[in-house]
Amino acid sequence: MTDIEQFGQRLDRVESELAIRRLAYEYCHGADKRDPARWAAVWSDDAVWAVSPDQEIVGVEAICAAVAGQWDFFRQMHHFTANHVVTIDGDDATGEADVAVSAEMADGTWIRGGAVYGDRYVRRSGTWRIARREAGSDFYYSPLPPGVGPRPDES
């Protein structure tokens, strides 16, 4: 293998990892900003969103409908992804990331939660997408103490 070929492989790996990391951030922004196009763009057409061990949502259309249901349920959501580790093998990759979520319920109560996401990514036509995102079974929600959250307008 020539130096140029090796450089090309290394460059592809770096660009792929950056693109995959961006998917994790776009996932959060799409959900939190209630942006259907941004949300849909992170998923492969045949993606699986395993929101719990006993519930899998299959296909980008169904995944978009599911997040719309969350938007109806929560006044607002804030996802934070950290510790993202990615392993790339050609046009397939896997990833693991920690997520923390804060959400406001309809009654104004805030809840928080967290989990580990296990991901599988695919590159099709040169573009990386999430093929499967599985929320770990350790995902939990708990209410925040009273008084935590946005303060009423004092003007």
Rosetta silent file (secondary structure, phi, psi, omega in degrees, C-alpha in Angstrom):
SEQUENCE: MTDIEQFGQRLDRVESELAIRRLAYEYCHGADKRDPARWAAVWSDDAVWAVSPDQEIVGVEAICAAVAGQWDFFRQMHHFTANHVVTIDGDDATGEADVAVSAEMADGTWIRGGAVYGDRYVRRSGTWRIARREAGSDFYYSPLPPGVGPRPDES
SCORE:     score description
SCORE:     0.000 S_00000001
   1 L     0.000  134.638 -179.004    0.000    0.000    0.000 S_00000001
   2 L   -79.199  164.269  177.164    1.368    3.410   -0.932 S_00000001
   3 H   -59.304  -37.492 -179.398    1.694    6.337    1.448 S_00000001
   4 H   -66.701  -40.760  177.740   -1.104    8.093   -0.442 S_00000001
   5 H   -65.023  -42.285  177.590   -3.428    5.095   -0.029 S_00000001
   6 H   -62.895  -42.069  177.579   -2.622    4.907    3.689 S_00000001
   7 H   -61.275  -42.371  179.248   -3.257    8.635    4.035 S_00000001
   8 H   -62.059  -39.606  177.995   -6.585    8.230    2.234 S_00000001
   9 H   -66.420  -42.857  179.085   -7.628    5.456    4.609 S_00000001
  10 H   -64.954  -41.874  179.171   -6.667    7.490    7.679 S_00000001
  11 H   -62.949  -42.175  178.079   -8.482   10.545    6.341 S_00000001
  12 H   -61.309  -41.265  179.765  -11.604    8.460    5.660 S_00000001
  13 H   -64.463  -43.653  179.516  -11.507    7.094    9.214 S_00000001
  14 H   -65.033  -47.271  179.654  -11.187   10.591   10.737 S_00000001
  15 H   -63.230  -38.052  178.738  -13.944   12.035    8.542 S_00000001
  16 H   -64.624  -45.612 -179.439  -16.175    9.039    9.311 S_00000001
  17 H   -63.500  -40.858  177.055  -15.711    9.367   13.054 S_00000001
  18 H   -62.786  -41.413  179.079  -16.498   13.091   12.917 S_00000001
  19 H   -65.084  -39.842  179.713  -19.622   12.415   10.850 S_00000001
  20 H   -68.515  -43.263  176.766  -20.781    9.716   13.274 S_00000001
  21 H   -60.123  -38.798  178.658  -20.182   11.935   16.306 S_00000001
  22 H   -62.051  -36.225  177.061  -22.198   14.644   14.569 S_00000001
  23 H   -55.992  -42.401 -179.974  -25.111   12.186   14.251 S_00000001
  24 H   -61.580  -39.982 -179.770  -25.220   11.934   18.051 S_00000001
  25 H   -73.355  -39.917  178.623  -25.400   15.718   18.351 S_00000001
  26 H   -65.205  -35.524  174.310  -27.960   16.106   15.553 S_00000001
  27 H   -55.404  -50.394 -179.416  -30.098   13.455   17.290 S_00000001
  28 H   -63.212  -48.616 -178.925  -30.143   15.619   20.426 S_00000001
  29 H   -63.537  -41.797  179.441  -30.779   18.872   18.569 S_00000001
  30 H   -60.796  -44.767  179.806  -33.498   17.346   16.395 S_00000001
  31 H   -68.701  -47.549 -172.938  -35.362   15.969   19.414 S_00000001
  32 H   -73.214  -31.902 -178.959  -34.879   18.983   21.680 S_00000001
  33 L   -94.925    4.851  177.584  -35.621   21.653   19.084 S_00000001
  34 L    53.523   50.583 -176.520  -38.590   19.702   17.732 S_00000001
  35 L  -110.936   96.759 -175.071  -37.152   19.726   14.248 S_00000001
  36 H   -58.970  -39.151 -178.731  -38.649   16.819   12.266 S_00000001
  37 H   -67.682  -42.559  179.464  -36.307   17.186    9.280 S_00000001
  38 H   -64.968  -41.547  178.864  -33.206   17.305   11.463 S_00000001
  39 H   -62.690  -48.959 -176.907  -34.455   14.323   13.480 S_00000001
  40 H   -63.434  -32.566 -174.461  -35.266   12.234   10.404 S_00000001
  41 L   -67.273  -16.608 -178.767  -31.893   12.983    8.790 S_00000001
  42 L   -84.756  -15.735 -171.310  -29.928   11.005   11.411 S_00000001
  43 E  -101.307  143.819  168.387  -31.710    7.687   10.747 S_00000001
  44 E   -73.583  157.903 -177.260  -31.306    5.130    7.970 S_00000001
  45 E   -56.979  -34.447 -177.062  -34.603    4.273    6.251 S_00000001
  46 E  -104.238   24.489 -175.476  -34.744    0.869    7.952 S_00000001
  47 E   -61.449  158.663  174.675  -33.429    2.052   11.332 S_00000001
  48 E  -123.882  127.610  175.204  -34.454    0.565   14.662 S_00000001
  49 E  -111.275  103.577 -179.543  -34.926    2.751   17.737 S_00000001
  50 E   -91.402   92.673 -175.159  -34.978    0.445   20.763 S_00000001
  51 E   -77.339  -17.683  175.329  -36.403    2.813   23.379 S_00000001
  52 E  -157.938  167.496 -179.013  -36.621    0.044   25.971 S_00000001
  53 L   -59.847  -22.916 -178.025  -35.806   -3.676   26.156 S_00000001
  54 L  -113.516   12.981  178.990  -39.392   -4.512   25.179 S_00000001
  55 E  -140.504  114.460  175.862  -40.121   -1.748   22.650 S_00000001
  56 E  -118.384  132.949  177.408  -38.479   -1.341   19.247 S_00000001
  57 E  -107.694  126.028 -171.347  -39.628    1.217   16.704 S_00000001
  58 E  -115.212  129.945  176.879  -38.730    0.232   13.144 S_00000001
  59 L    94.415  141.926 -174.589  -38.330    2.534   10.145 S_00000001
  60 H   -61.862  -35.207  179.365  -37.648    6.243    9.953 S_00000001
  61 H   -64.384  -44.773  178.920  -41.351    7.131    9.540 S_00000001
  62 H   -67.094  -36.280  178.234  -42.330    5.259   12.697 S_00000001
  63 H   -65.271  -40.193  177.709  -39.348    6.730   14.554 S_00000001
  64 H   -66.343  -39.044  177.413  -40.443   10.232   13.548 S_00000001
  65 H   -65.183  -37.118 -179.335  -43.997    9.522   14.715 S_00000001
  66 H   -66.432  -42.864  179.310  -42.653    8.253   18.047 S_00000001
  67 H   -69.229  -32.135  175.990  -40.636   11.389   18.758 S_00000001
  68 H   -62.019  -35.482  174.500  -43.649   13.512   17.793 S_00000001
  69 H   -63.845  -37.989  175.723  -45.520   11.669   20.551 S_00000001
  70 H   -65.442  -38.772  178.793  -42.771   12.660   22.973 S_00000001
  71 H   -62.777  -34.090  176.725  -43.105   16.264   21.828 S_00000001
  72 H   -70.420  -30.934 -174.769  -46.812   16.097   22.681 S_00000001
  73 H   -84.031  -42.768 -177.457  -46.028   14.659   26.123 S_00000001
  74 L  -101.354  138.048  174.344  -43.100   16.853   27.221 S_00000001
  75 L   -65.783  -40.726  177.067  -43.133   20.658   27.171 S_00000001
  76 E  -156.844  154.872  178.795  -39.405   20.592   26.507 S_00000001
  77 E  -134.725  150.501  176.792  -36.508   18.151   26.476 S_00000001
  78 E  -139.265  111.311  179.048  -32.745   18.595   26.764 S_00000001
  79 E  -101.766  141.116  177.092  -30.428   15.718   25.784 S_00000001
  80 E  -131.978  118.580 -178.838  -26.699   15.724   26.499 S_00000001
  81 E  -103.769  134.852 -179.202  -24.462   13.106   24.894 S_00000001
  82 E  -144.090  167.814  174.074  -20.988   12.409   26.288 S_00000001
  83 E    56.228   39.546 -176.062  -18.213    9.820   26.290 S_00000001
  84 E   -76.532  118.234  177.609  -18.941    8.803   22.710 S_00000001
  85 E  -115.781  129.174 -175.248  -16.689    5.943   21.597 S_00000001
  86 E  -123.692  138.184  174.003  -16.863    4.833   17.960 S_00000001
  87 E  -122.788  122.471 -174.825  -15.410    1.770   16.208 S_00000001
  88 E  -108.581  136.159  176.121  -15.391    1.880   12.404 S_00000001
  89 E  -137.664   88.715 -178.322  -15.182   -1.106   10.068 S_00000001
  90 L    67.003 -120.563 -179.388  -15.553    0.024    6.463 S_00000001
  91 L   -97.205   13.169  175.889  -19.132    1.196    5.893 S_00000001
  92 E  -124.032  151.290  177.495  -20.322   -0.135    9.254 S_00000001
  93 E  -154.451  159.460  173.409  -19.588    1.181   12.719 S_00000001
  94 E  -125.316  158.978  179.172  -20.633    0.763   16.311 S_00000001
  95 E  -152.158  158.959  175.648  -20.768    3.279   19.097 S_00000001
  96 E  -139.580  133.733 -179.450  -21.447    3.702   22.756 S_00000001
  97 E  -146.993  148.519  172.797  -22.363    6.990   24.430 S_00000001
  98 E   -89.463  145.056  177.635  -23.724    8.199   27.731 S_00000001
  99 E  -132.271  139.841  170.840  -26.814   10.378   27.654 S_00000001
 100 E  -120.117  138.132 -177.456  -28.377   12.637   30.257 S_00000001
 101 E  -131.080  135.148  168.527  -31.891   13.963   29.694 S_00000001
 102 E  -120.529  137.762 -178.733  -33.918   16.642   31.447 S_00000001
 103 E  -143.241  146.991  177.313  -37.557   17.092   30.490 S_00000001
 104 E  -102.413  126.062  178.903  -40.456   19.242   31.617 S_00000001
 105 L   -78.610  168.038 -179.098  -43.784   17.496   32.145 S_00000001
 106 L   -58.727  -31.130 -178.703  -47.139   19.096   31.242 S_00000001
 107 L   -85.991    4.713  179.541  -47.690   20.104   34.884 S_00000001
 108 L    92.257   -6.955  176.894  -44.332   21.940   35.011 S_00000001
 109 L   -70.893  137.269  176.369  -42.516   19.198   36.926 S_00000001
 110 E   -99.981  140.968  174.828  -39.006   18.540   35.699 S_00000001
 111 E  -125.291  158.021  175.660  -37.570   15.043   35.468 S_00000001
 112 E  -134.966  156.342 -179.811  -34.090   13.868   34.669 S_00000001
 113 E  -158.053  177.015  179.222  -32.703   10.624   33.443 S_00000001
 114 E  -165.861  162.830 -179.332  -29.750    8.940   31.894 S_00000001
 115 E  -169.433 -179.295  170.237  -28.559    5.834   30.131 S_00000001
 116 E  -110.813  129.371  173.448  -26.000    4.360   27.815 S_00000001
 117 E   -92.942  131.410  169.972  -26.850    4.325   24.118 S_00000001
 118 E  -106.450  123.711 -172.724  -25.572    1.385   22.098 S_00000001
 119 E  -122.251  152.950  166.822  -25.478    2.287   18.414 S_00000001
 120 E  -128.256  133.504 -177.709  -24.891    0.733   15.031 S_00000001
 121 E  -119.629  152.344  175.286  -24.171    3.043   12.101 S_00000001
 122 E  -133.669  147.417  174.021  -24.121    2.476    8.366 S_00000001
 123 E  -109.747  119.835  178.181  -22.659    4.470    5.500 S_00000001
 124 E  -127.712  131.392 -177.398  -24.810    4.439    2.402 S_00000001
 125 L    51.805   37.176  175.159  -24.075    6.508   -0.682 S_00000001
 126 L    82.202    2.851 -176.515  -21.282    8.176    1.264 S_00000001
 127 E  -120.316  131.444  177.746  -23.460    9.335    4.169 S_00000001
 128 E   -83.060  141.962  177.758  -23.442    7.951    7.714 S_00000001
 129 E  -142.945  159.560  172.793  -26.753    7.281    9.492 S_00000001
 130 E   -79.202  123.115  176.697  -27.920    5.597   12.685 S_00000001
 131 E   -95.089  -29.665  178.070  -29.112    2.078   11.818 S_00000001
 132 E  -154.628  130.848  172.825  -29.906    1.087   15.399 S_00000001
 133 E  -127.309  122.516 -177.073  -29.978    3.016   18.671 S_00000001
 134 E  -120.283  119.670  175.058  -30.633    1.063   21.821 S_00000001
 135 E   -77.728  126.113 -179.202  -31.198    2.748   25.168 S_00000001
 136 L   -58.620  155.474 -177.800  -29.555    0.649   27.837 S_00000001
 137 L   -68.238   -7.952  177.775  -31.741   -1.066   30.401 S_00000001
 138 L   -86.506    8.071 -179.633  -30.257    1.246   33.021 S_00000001
 139 L   -64.486  134.314 -177.905  -32.255    4.179   31.630 S_00000001
 140 E  -142.477  158.372  170.954  -34.075    5.922   34.440 S_00000001
 141 E  -130.125  141.873  172.789  -36.113    9.036   35.161 S_00000001
 142 E  -143.777  147.272  179.722  -36.518   10.727   38.504 S_00000001
 143 E   -70.796  147.630  173.662  -38.224   13.979   39.440 S_00000001
 144 L   -80.897  155.376  179.466  -36.104   16.959   40.298 S_00000001
 145 L   -61.099  152.993  177.055  -36.612   18.536   43.714 S_00000001
 146 L   -54.012  144.076  179.058  -39.302   21.231   43.955 S_00000001
 147 L    87.829   -7.084  177.693  -38.075   24.629   42.841 S_00000001
 148 L   -91.149  134.775 -178.688  -35.610   23.262   40.309 S_00000001
 149 L   125.685 -172.641 -177.551  -36.216   24.413   36.777 S_00000001
 150 L   -59.760  143.647  178.314  -37.116   27.706   35.141 S_00000001
 151 L   -91.526  145.106  177.497  -38.115   30.476   37.495 S_00000001
 152 L   -61.306  151.427  178.445  -41.357   32.374   36.984 S_00000001
 153 L   -62.116  123.731 -176.222  -41.051   35.772   35.377 S_00000001
 154 L   -97.076   10.066 -178.484  -40.516   38.225   38.238 S_00000001
 155 L   -81.088    0.000    0.000  -41.292   41.372   36.251 S_00000001
